[in-house]
Amino acid sequence: MPVIYEGNTLGDLLKYESPNLYSREAATVGAGQHLALGTVVSRDAGTGKLYPLRLVSETDFSPPAGVLATDTDARLADRDDALLIARHAIVASQSLIWPAELTQEQRSLAIEQLAQLGILVRQSA
């Protein structure tokens, strides 16, 4: 019998959000990428489009804008139907997707920056 793999769902990622969808924001993911639910993203200052966190130097990275709450396939064109957890929420740490090149110190700093947005990262049972 084949094994079926089910990826993360919004319930795996989002443990609390403010009422009336206040935590969520519609966003645009820039073309040329396929981002999964739980990807920690930053916003391009010039275009406002979302991209995965990326290193801007050997020790610095673009500040996080939030966490994607949807799988978004923008490989062919910009997608303006992405859903971003942008404020006042609690997310499960094990459901977050980080760039592989981020060090543990950089990840801790990004978690602190998310907390400044009101997005708390917590271990989930």
Secondary structure, 3 states (H helix, E strand, C coil): CCCCCCCCCHHHHEEEECHHHCCEEEEEECCCEEECCCEEEEECCCCCCEEECCECCCCCECCEEEEECCCEEECCCCEEEEEEECCCEEEEHHHCECCCCCCHHHHHHHHHHHHHCCEEEECCC
